[in-house]
Amino acid sequence: MALAESQDSAEQKGIGKYLLANLREYGLLFALIAIMVFFQIVTGGTLLRPVNITNLLLQNSYIIIMALGMLIVIVSGNIDLSVGSVMGFIGALAAVMIVNHEINWLVTIVVCLAVGGLIGMAQGYWVAYWKIPSFIVTLAGMLVFRGLSLWLLEGQSVGPFPKEFQTIANGFVPDIFPAAIGESLTSVFDARKVNVLALLTGLAAAALVVWGGLHNRARNRAYGVEDEPFGFFVLRISIISAALVFIMFKLSTFRGLPNVLITMGVLTIIYAFLTERTVIGRRIYALGGNHKAAKLSGIKTERLTFLAFLNMGILAAAAGLVFAARLNTATPKAGFALELDVIAAVFIGGASMSGGVGKIVGAVVGAFLMGVLNNGMSIMGIGIDYQQMIKGLVLLAAVIFDVYNKSKQG
């Protein structure tokens, strides 16, 4: 009897210890759920309507795309304040090329991505090889590219874009399944219309999450790595799988899968694999964790820093194309202060200010959390002044939590 009680007590302590060690990860997930439930109630169900979920994805697509690159920059121990201005400049460049000079939109996309890469290379060069603080280099970049956007557009908005270009952000993947299947599902779910491809994609994504979780758990056991308690594992996988199926079902009853959702999903998977499963990913974390130790161990720290900014430039360019396509015009103020939302999403998602800590999935969840806050407060009619204050307090709370955790561990 006493032995059983002592085992139960030890197990509870183990669970408690694990929960405290991973409080940021679980806290972020439950915070997102709590915020969505809150806004779903106070908005009378508007938040999770299919049309609003679609708008939520479209409105935050460029934030999420840039957050993927920003996480790598921050994990490496740097920061990029220029991403909003670079995004606006690339959108302006695309508008001048397509609208003013009638250059093919596919050629324009390639050129704009190349220009974004060159911008990232230029900034990364000064940071990596001249050891100029990234804060200073990218602050200068922010001012330079904001000015270049004004010069390129001559202070005027330029648009509209051809429909082919607009589909980058506003298009939807056509349903490849026979209409009869969709009609039968429509009657079953009592919906106006059901997009079979979107529904099956949700089920496939949920199955992939379950398989991936089980695979990682089995691998950790094989290598003797301490894994999360089984109850937490089941709860986390169930919540994520259910959320994916629910969101995809909602999308299937509207217009299906947005093109930009596919882009975000593919990029998220690629960058999650890159950071968690490759040598270069581990080296980036080592670089941010201890620069001197990483260099002494043979890691080419300058090259990694350079590549981190090159990657950020390309993703900022991609976000600029998506943003311009969504608005169907390029404006001189596009991207203004947007770098703050990107940086806030990464920090809220669990990245550390000192580098070496953070996950791609956390950055994506952090971006969605900020997006839900913006969307929910806008539906409620809360003014932009209060919205900015609330977002600032959320960011401050995330940073305080990070500092508190480090002080406890230290």
ABEGO torsion letter per residue (X at the ends): XAAAAAAAAAAAAAAAAAAAAAAAAAAAAAAAAAAAAAAAAAAGGAAABAAAAAAAAAAAAAAAAAAAAAAAAAAAGBBBAAAAAAAAAAAAAAAAAAAAAGBBAAAAAAAAAAAAAAAAAAAAAAAAAAGBBAAAAAAAAAAAAAAAAAAAAGGBBBOBBBAAAAAAAABBBBBABBAAAAAAAAAAAGBABBBAAAAAAAAAAAAAAAAAAAAAAAAAAAAGBBBBBAAAAAAAAAAAAAAAAAAAAAAAABAEBBAAAAAAAAAAAAAAAAAAABAAAAAAAAAAABAAAAAAAGBBAAAAAAAAAAAAAAAAAAAAAAAAAAAGBBBAABGBGAAAAAAAAAAAAGBBAAEGBEBAAAAAAAAAAAAAAAAAAAAAGBBAAAAAAAAAAAAAAAAAAAAAAAAAAX
